[in-house]
Amino acid sequence: GVVKNVTDYGAFVDLGGVDGLLHLTDISWQRINHPSDKLGVGDTIRVKIIKFNEENKRISLGMKQLQPDPWIGIEDKYHMDDVVKGRVTNVTDYRVFVELEPGIEGLVHASELSWSKKSSNPQQMIAQDQEVEVKIIEMNLEKRRIGLSLRQCLENPWQKFAAEHSAGDVITGAIQNITDFGLFVQVAEDIDGLVHMNDLSWEESADKCLKSYEKGQVVQAKI
């Protein structure tokens, strides 16, 4: 057929006197943002009729159905705890989509991006088309869903800090933030410790002592 019109949700294809709709999700097994990424008005394309509603005179078409389904046999390629490489295809406020191979995408939830930056916006941490290394932490073949983790490919800074320090150790760090209940002091990269206002001084009142510190000041503290 010949592509007659391209919309946000798909393309209308002239099959020779009748039109069929090629929906966005049936153009390719790979993620595409808009039908115009693959199709243009006047293009002659080969499609498969995937649904025919004689009552409504509607014909649904597919292009990806002419290609092998990339999910078939996927369980032989990927396994739980595998570390794989992929390309970031989409970044939202809470999720990052990573293409492992054409037609196979996995999902990194925001909580699996970093060990320490729990509430960070993924859009500030990772970029589209970026190549990343991820670990497979979930596989649901029925739902065609693969869960991925970026942080589990990195050293856990909390475990590292716990292995190198104990309660009673004295550390030095810069004040990262001052609140009405205490100071947050950087003890390692991306890790802050809290000095509660009641633990600032034996002599001065907590409120008065809190006002004597400023952000960026380097202090000594005991764990």
Backbone as numpy.savetxt, mean C-alpha at the origin, in Angstrom:
# Nx Ny Nz CAx CAy CAz Cx Cy Cz
-14.49 -5.91 -33.95 -15.30 -4.72 -33.95 -14.45 -3.46 -33.95
-15.13 -2.32 -34.10 -14.44 -1.03 -34.14 -14.88 -0.19 -32.94
-13.90 0.38 -32.23 -14.19 1.21 -31.07 -14.94 2.46 -31.54
-16.15 2.64 -31.01 -17.02 3.73 -31.43 -16.96 4.92 -30.48
-16.82 4.61 -29.18 -16.80 5.66 -28.16 -16.06 5.15 -26.94
-15.34 6.04 -26.28 -14.60 5.68 -25.06 -15.10 6.54 -23.92
-15.51 5.89 -22.82 -16.00 6.60 -21.64 -15.10 6.27 -20.45
-15.44 6.82 -19.30 -14.65 6.55 -18.09 -14.76 5.10 -17.65
-15.87 4.46 -17.97 -16.11 3.10 -17.47 -15.91 2.01 -18.52
-15.61 2.39 -19.76 -15.39 1.38 -20.77 -15.44 1.94 -22.18
-15.67 1.07 -23.14 -15.72 1.48 -24.55 -16.89 0.79 -25.24
-17.53 1.52 -26.14 -18.59 0.94 -26.97 -17.96 0.51 -28.29
-18.26 -0.72 -28.68 -17.64 -1.31 -29.86 -18.72 -1.65 -30.89
-18.55 -1.15 -32.10 -19.47 -1.44 -33.20 -19.11 -2.81 -33.77
-20.06 -3.75 -33.64 -19.81 -5.11 -34.10 -20.36 -5.34 -35.50
-20.84 -4.25 -36.12 -21.41 -4.35 -37.46 -22.91 -4.19 -37.41
-23.37 -3.01 -36.98 -24.80 -2.75 -36.88 -25.33 -2.79 -35.47
-24.63 -3.43 -34.59 -24.99 -3.45 -33.16 -23.76 -3.10 -32.35
-24.00 -2.47 -31.18 -22.89 -2.08 -30.30 -22.81 -3.01 -29.10
-21.59 -3.23 -28.65 -21.36 -3.96 -27.41 -20.55 -3.10 -26.47
-20.70 -3.36 -25.17 -19.94 -2.60 -24.17 -18.77 -3.42 -23.66
-17.59 -2.85 -23.79 -16.37 -3.44 -23.24 -16.06 -2.68 -21.96
-16.37 -3.31 -20.81 -16.19 -2.62 -19.54 -14.71 -2.49 -19.20
-14.39 -1.44 -18.45 -13.00 -1.17 -18.04 -12.33 -2.40 -17.45
-13.04 -3.13 -16.58 -12.44 -4.27 -15.89 -12.24 -5.48 -16.80
-12.81 -5.44 -18.02 -12.67 -6.56 -18.94 -11.72 -6.26 -20.10
-11.02 -5.13 -20.02 -10.07 -4.78 -21.07 -8.76 -5.54 -20.90
-8.26 -5.60 -19.66 -6.96 -6.20 -19.41 -6.93 -6.85 -18.03
-6.11 -7.89 -17.90 -5.91 -8.49 -16.56 -5.11 -7.53 -15.68
-4.34 -6.64 -16.30 -3.56 -5.66 -15.55 -4.44 -4.47 -15.17
-4.02 -3.75 -14.12 -4.73 -2.54 -13.72 -4.53 -1.45 -14.77
-5.63 -0.87 -15.23 -5.55 0.32 -16.09 -6.48 1.38 -15.49
-6.05 2.62 -15.53 -6.80 3.69 -14.89 -7.95 4.21 -15.74
-7.78 4.12 -17.06 -8.82 4.64 -17.96 -8.78 3.84 -19.25
-9.94 3.57 -19.86 -9.94 2.81 -21.11 -9.05 3.40 -22.20
-8.89 4.73 -22.19 -8.06 5.38 -23.21 -6.59 5.00 -23.09
-6.21 4.39 -21.95 -4.83 3.90 -21.82 -4.54 2.78 -22.82
-5.59 2.07 -23.22 -5.42 0.92 -24.12 -6.15 1.08 -25.45
-7.21 1.92 -25.48 -8.07 1.99 -26.66 -8.26 3.41 -27.16
-8.49 3.53 -28.45 -8.81 4.82 -29.05 -9.96 4.66 -30.03
-10.73 5.72 -30.23 -11.84 5.69 -31.18 -11.31 5.35 -32.57
-11.95 4.38 -33.22 -11.51 3.97 -34.55 -10.65 2.72 -34.54
-10.16 2.31 -33.36 -9.35 1.10 -33.28 -10.19 -0.12 -33.64
-9.60 -1.00 -34.41 -10.23 -2.30 -34.68 -9.66 -3.30 -33.68
-10.53 -3.92 -32.89 -10.09 -4.82 -31.83 -10.81 -6.16 -31.92
-10.22 -7.15 -31.30 -10.81 -8.49 -31.23 -11.36 -8.68 -29.83
-12.63 -9.02 -29.73 -13.28 -9.16 -28.43 -14.04 -10.47 -28.36
-14.36 -10.85 -27.15 -15.16 -12.06 -26.90 -16.50 -11.64 -26.31
-17.59 -12.24 -26.79 -18.90 -11.95 -26.21 -19.02 -12.74 -24.91
-19.12 -12.03 -23.80 -19.17 -12.71 -22.50 -20.56 -12.72 -21.89
-21.45 -11.88 -22.42 -22.84 -11.89 -21.95 -23.73 -11.28 -23.02
-24.90 -11.91 -23.23 -25.84 -11.40 -24.22 -27.24 -11.39 -23.62
-27.79 -10.19 -23.47 -29.13 -10.04 -22.90 -30.07 -9.62 -24.04
-30.80 -10.62 -24.56 -31.66 -10.37 -25.72 -32.81 -9.43 -25.37
-33.28 -9.53 -24.11 -34.41 -8.70 -23.70 -34.03 -7.22 -23.69
-32.87 -6.91 -23.14 -32.42 -5.52 -23.07 -31.57 -5.10 -24.27
-31.33 -6.05 -25.16 -30.49 -5.78 -26.34 -29.11 -5.28 -25.93
-28.53 -5.93 -24.91 -27.21 -5.52 -24.43 -26.20 -6.65 -24.65
-25.07 -6.27 -25.16 -23.98 -7.23 -25.39 -22.78 -6.79 -24.57
-22.31 -7.67 -23.70 -21.11 -7.40 -22.91 -19.91 -8.09 -23.55
-18.83 -7.34 -23.66 -17.64 -7.83 -24.35 -16.44 -7.90 -23.42
-15.47 -8.71 -23.81 -14.23 -8.80 -23.05 -13.04 -8.95 -23.97
-11.93 -8.29 -23.59 -10.66 -8.48 -24.29 -9.74 -9.39 -23.50
-9.76 -9.22 -22.16 -8.84 -10.02 -21.35 -9.20 -11.50 -21.40
-10.47 -11.81 -21.70 -10.90 -13.20 -21.76 -10.27 -13.95 -22.94
-9.64 -13.23 -23.85 -8.94 -13.86 -24.96 -7.51 -14.23 -24.58
-7.09 -13.81 -23.37 -5.75 -14.11 -22.87 -5.85 -15.07 -21.70
-4.78 -15.84 -21.45 -4.80 -16.78 -20.31 -5.01 -16.03 -18.99
-5.78 -16.61 -18.10 -6.01 -16.04 -16.77 -4.73 -16.18 -15.95
-4.09 -15.06 -15.57 -2.81 -15.15 -14.84 -2.94 -15.77 -13.45
-4.18 -15.84 -12.92 -4.36 -16.40 -11.59 -4.36 -17.93 -11.59
-4.54 -18.53 -12.76 -4.53 -19.99 -12.83 -3.11 -20.51 -12.57
-2.99 -21.38 -11.58 -1.69 -21.94 -11.22 -0.84 -21.02 -10.36
-1.45 -19.93 -9.85 -0.67 -18.96 -9.07 -0.11 -19.56 -7.79
-0.81 -20.59 -7.25 -0.36 -21.21 -6.00 0.97 -21.95 -6.17
1.33 -22.24 -7.41 2.63 -22.89 -7.66 3.76 -21.88 -7.76
3.40 -20.61 -7.97 4.42 -19.57 -8.13 4.73 -18.83 -6.84
3.66 -18.57 -6.06 3.81 -17.74 -4.86 3.34 -18.50 -3.63
4.05 -18.30 -2.51 3.71 -19.00 -1.27 3.81 -18.03 -0.09
3.14 -18.39 0.99 3.23 -17.60 2.21 4.68 -17.43 2.63
5.02 -16.22 3.06 6.36 -15.84 3.56 7.40 -15.68 2.46
7.01 -15.85 1.20 7.95 -15.55 0.11 8.26 -14.05 0.10
9.51 -13.71 -0.18 9.90 -12.31 -0.40 10.04 -12.11 -1.90
9.26 -11.18 -2.45 9.21 -10.98 -3.90 9.37 -9.49 -4.22
9.66 -9.22 -5.48 9.78 -7.84 -5.94 8.58 -7.48 -6.80
8.20 -6.21 -6.76 7.06 -5.77 -7.56 7.12 -4.28 -7.82
6.13 -3.80 -8.57 6.05 -2.39 -8.94 4.76 -1.79 -8.38
4.88 -0.63 -7.75 3.71 0.04 -7.17 2.83 0.57 -8.31
1.56 0.13 -8.33 0.64 0.55 -9.40 -0.38 1.57 -8.94
-0.63 1.64 -7.62 -1.62 2.61 -7.13 -1.38 2.84 -5.64
-1.53 4.09 -5.21 -1.36 4.44 -3.80 -2.59 5.23 -3.35
-3.25 4.75 -2.29 -4.41 5.45 -1.74 -4.07 5.91 -0.32
-5.07 6.44 0.38 -4.84 6.93 1.74 -4.49 5.80 2.71
-4.94 4.58 2.42 -4.75 3.49 3.37 -4.07 2.25 2.78
-3.88 2.23 1.46 -3.36 1.02 0.83 -2.39 1.33 -0.30
-1.54 0.34 -0.55 -0.62 0.42 -1.69 -0.79 -0.87 -2.50
-1.03 -0.72 -3.80 -1.18 -1.88 -4.68 0.15 -2.13 -5.40
0.58 -3.39 -5.37 1.87 -3.75 -5.95 1.66 -4.85 -6.99
2.12 -4.62 -8.20 2.03 -5.62 -9.26 3.23 -6.55 -9.17
2.95 -7.84 -8.96 4.01 -8.84 -8.87 4.41 -9.35 -10.25
3.43 -9.40 -11.14 3.63 -9.75 -12.53 2.39 -9.27 -13.27
2.41 -9.17 -14.60 1.23 -8.67 -15.32 -0.05 -9.42 -14.93
-1.02 -8.67 -14.41 -2.30 -9.26 -14.03 -2.39 -9.73 -12.60
-1.29 -9.74 -11.87 -1.28 -10.20 -10.48 -0.86 -9.05 -9.58
-1.81 -8.56 -8.79 -1.53 -7.47 -7.85 -1.69 -7.95 -6.41
-0.87 -7.41 -5.56 -1.00 -7.65 -4.13 -1.27 -6.33 -3.43
-1.69 -6.43 -2.18 -2.09 -5.24 -1.43 -1.26 -5.10 -0.15
-0.69 -3.91 0.03 0.03 -3.58 1.27 -0.84 -2.60 2.05
-1.33 -3.03 3.22 -2.10 -2.11 4.06 -1.14 -1.10 4.69
-1.65 0.07 5.01 -0.82 1.14 5.58 -0.06 0.67 6.82
-0.67 -0.21 7.61 -0.03 -0.70 8.84 1.18 -1.59 8.55
1.31 -2.07 7.31 2.44 -2.94 6.95 3.53 -2.22 6.17
3.49 -0.88 6.18 4.51 -0.11 5.48 5.73 0.15 6.35
5.50 0.38 7.64 6.60 0.78 8.53 6.39 0.20 9.91
7.50 -0.10 10.59 7.42 -0.59 11.97 7.06 0.53 12.93
7.43 1.75 12.59 7.29 2.85 13.56 6.27 3.91 13.17
6.10 4.14 11.87 5.19 5.20 11.42 3.79 4.63 11.24
3.10 4.44 12.36 1.81 3.75 12.34 0.72 4.52 11.62
0.72 5.83 11.73 -0.39 6.61 11.19 0.00 7.41 9.95
1.12 7.04 9.33 1.57 7.81 8.18 0.68 7.57 6.96
0.59 8.58 6.13 -0.14 8.47 4.89 0.75 7.77 3.86
0.29 6.64 3.29 1.12 5.93 2.30 1.59 6.82 1.17
0.79 7.83 0.81 1.15 8.70 -0.30 2.37 9.56 0.02
2.71 9.67 1.31 3.89 10.43 1.71 5.10 9.52 1.87
4.88 8.21 1.79 5.97 7.26 2.04 6.42 6.51 0.80
5.55 6.42 -0.19 5.87 5.57 -1.34 5.27 6.19 -2.60
5.90 5.95 -3.72 5.48 6.59 -4.97 5.03 5.56 -6.00
4.10 5.97 -6.86 3.65 5.10 -7.94 4.82 4.78 -8.87
4.84 3.54 -9.36 5.88 3.00 -10.25 7.18 2.68 -9.52
7.22 2.90 -8.22 8.41 2.56 -7.44 8.57 1.04 -7.37
9.80 0.56 -7.51 10.08 -0.86 -7.36 10.30 -1.16 -5.87
9.61 -2.18 -5.36 9.70 -2.49 -3.94 9.90 -4.00 -3.72
10.41 -4.31 -2.55 10.55 -5.70 -2.12 9.54 -5.94 -1.00
8.73 -6.96 -1.13 7.65 -7.21 -0.19 7.60 -8.68 0.21
6.94 -8.92 1.34 6.76 -10.29 1.83 5.30 -10.67 1.75
5.01 -11.88 1.29 3.63 -12.36 1.20 3.17 -12.81 2.58
2.11 -12.15 3.10 1.62 -12.48 4.44 0.20 -13.03 4.40
-0.43 -13.02 3.22 -1.79 -13.56 3.09 -2.01 -14.00 1.65
-2.67 -15.16 1.48 -3.05 -15.61 0.15 -4.46 -16.17 0.21
-5.38 -15.52 -0.50 -6.75 -15.99 -0.59 -7.08 -16.13 -2.07
-6.91 -17.36 -2.58 -7.06 -17.58 -4.01 -8.51 -17.46 -4.46
-9.46 -17.82 -3.57 -10.88 -17.71 -3.94 -11.27 -16.26 -4.20
-10.74 -15.36 -3.38 -11.04 -13.94 -3.54 -10.01 -13.23 -4.41
-9.04 -13.99 -4.90 -7.97 -13.44 -5.72 -7.28 -12.27 -4.99
-6.87 -12.56 -3.78 -6.27 -11.51 -2.96 -4.95 -12.00 -2.37
-3.94 -11.17 -2.51 -2.63 -11.45 -1.92 -2.27 -10.28 -1.01
-2.05 -10.57 0.27 -1.64 -9.55 1.23 -0.13 -9.48 1.32
0.40 -8.26 1.30 1.85 -8.06 1.30 2.29 -7.17 2.46
3.56 -7.28 2.80 4.13 -6.42 3.85 5.46 -5.87 3.37
5.61 -4.56 3.52 6.88 -3.90 3.21 7.80 -3.94 4.43
7.20 -3.71 5.60 8.02 -3.59 6.81 8.66 -4.91 7.21
8.01 -6.04 6.88 8.56 -7.33 7.28 9.78 -7.75 6.45
10.12 -6.93 5.46 11.37 -7.12 4.73 12.50 -6.29 5.35
12.15 -5.51 6.37 13.11 -4.63 7.02 13.33 -5.08 8.46
14.45 -4.69 9.03 14.73 -5.02 10.42 13.75 -4.29 11.33
13.24 -5.01 12.31 12.32 -4.40 13.27 13.12 -3.57 14.26
12.99 -2.24 14.21 13.81 -1.38 15.09 13.48 -1.56 16.56
12.25 -2.00 16.88 11.88 -2.21 18.28 12.62 -3.42 18.84
12.71 -4.48 18.04 13.44 -5.67 18.48 14.93 -5.37 18.62
15.45 -4.57 17.67 16.86 -4.21 17.73 17.15 -3.39 18.99
16.28 -2.43 19.29 16.48 -1.60 20.48 16.41 -2.45 21.75
15.44 -3.37 21.79 15.28 -4.23 22.97 16.49 -5.14 23.16
17.11 -5.56 22.06 18.29 -6.44 22.15 19.52 -5.69 22.63
19.55 -4.38 22.38 20.74 -3.59 22.72 20.61 -2.81 24.02
19.38 -2.72 24.58 19.18 -1.92 25.78 18.34 -2.68 26.79
18.48 -2.24 28.03 17.70 -2.83 29.12 17.20 -1.71 30.03
16.20 -2.05 30.86 15.75 -1.08 31.86 16.92 -0.73 32.77
17.08 0.56 33.03 18.20 1.03 33.84 19.29 1.68 33.01
19.32 1.41 31.70 20.32 2.05 30.84 20.06 3.55 30.75
21.12 4.32 30.63 21.03 5.76 30.43 21.29 6.05 28.95
20.38 6.76 28.33 20.52 7.08 26.90 20.51 8.59 26.70
21.00 9.02 25.55 21.01 10.43 25.19 20.21 10.61 23.90
19.35 11.63 23.91 18.54 11.85 22.70 17.98 13.24 22.66
17.52 13.64 21.50 16.94 14.97 21.31 15.43 14.92 21.56
14.90 15.98 22.16 13.47 16.08 22.40 12.75 16.31 21.06
11.85 15.40 20.72 11.13 15.48 19.46 9.81 16.23 19.59
9.21 16.11 20.79 7.91 16.75 20.99 7.69 16.99 22.48
6.97 18.06 22.79 6.63 18.39 24.18 5.11 18.47 24.28
4.54 17.70 25.20 3.09 17.71 25.39 2.79 18.17 26.82
1.52 18.24 27.16 1.17 18.69 28.51 1.37 17.59 29.55
1.82 16.40 29.10 2.06 15.32 30.08 3.50 14.81 30.06
4.35 15.38 29.21 5.73 14.94 29.22 6.49 15.25 27.95
7.67 14.63 27.83 8.56 14.85 26.70 8.71 13.56 25.90
8.75 13.69 24.57 9.09 12.55 23.72 10.52 12.73 23.25
11.38 11.77 23.60 12.80 11.84 23.31 13.18 10.75 22.32
13.92 11.12 21.28 14.34 10.12 20.30 15.43 9.23 20.89
15.16 7.93 20.88 16.13 6.98 21.43 16.81 6.17 20.34
16.20 6.14 19.15 16.77 5.48 17.98 16.04 6.05 16.77
16.50 5.71 15.58 15.85 6.22 14.38 14.39 5.79 14.35
13.50 6.76 14.26 12.05 6.53 14.20 11.45 5.96 15.49
12.20 5.99 16.58 11.66 5.51 17.85 11.84 6.59 18.92
10.75 6.96 19.55 10.78 7.93 20.65 10.40 7.24 21.95
10.97 7.73 23.03 10.60 7.28 24.37 9.92 8.42 25.10
9.04 8.09 26.02 8.30 9.10 26.76 8.90 9.31 28.15
9.22 10.56 28.45 9.57 10.95 29.81 8.31 11.60 30.39
7.63 10.91 31.29 6.41 11.48 31.87 6.78 12.68 32.74
5.89 13.65 32.79 6.17 14.88 33.53 6.53 14.62 34.99
5.97 13.56 35.57 6.27 13.24 36.98 7.66 12.66 37.16
8.33 12.30 36.05 9.68 11.74 36.12 10.75 12.72 35.66
10.40 14.01 35.59 11.37 15.01 35.15 12.29 15.46 36.27
11.76 15.59 37.47 12.57 16.16 38.56 12.05 15.67 39.92
13.01 15.53 40.86 12.62 15.20 42.25 12.20 16.45 43.01
12.79 17.60 42.61 12.58 18.82 43.40 11.49 19.72 42.84
11.59 20.07 41.56 10.65 21.04 40.98 9.30 20.40 40.67
8.28 21.24 40.62 6.97 20.74 40.23 7.00 20.33 38.77
6.17 19.36 38.42 6.17 18.84 37.06 5.86 19.92 36.03
4.85 20.76 36.32 4.45 21.80 35.38 5.58 22.80 35.14
6.24 23.21 36.22 7.32 24.19 36.10 8.51 23.58 35.36
8.82 22.35 35.68 9.97 21.68 35.06 9.74 21.47 33.56
8.52 21.15 33.20 8.17 20.90 31.79 8.45 22.13 30.94
8.21 23.31 31.51 8.38 24.56 30.77 9.85 24.91 30.53
10.74 24.24 31.23 12.16 24.56 31.10 12.84 23.84 29.93
12.08 22.95 29.28 12.64 22.21 28.14 12.12 22.78 26.82
12.88 22.55 25.74 12.44 22.99 24.42 12.73 21.91 23.38
11.97 21.95 22.30 12.09 20.96 21.23 13.49 21.04 20.62
14.11 19.89 20.38 15.44 19.84 19.80 16.55 19.76 20.84
16.22 20.07 22.11 17.23 20.01 23.17 17.66 18.57 23.41
18.97 18.36 23.57 19.51 17.03 23.83 19.55 16.78 25.34
19.00 15.67 25.75 18.91 15.35 27.18 19.38 13.91 27.44
19.68 13.66 28.69 19.98 12.30 29.14 18.77 11.79 29.92
18.47 10.51 29.72 17.33 9.92 30.44 17.64 8.47 30.73
17.00 7.95 31.76 17.17 6.54 32.11 15.93 5.77 31.69
16.16 4.60 31.11 15.05 3.74 30.71 14.44 3.10 31.95
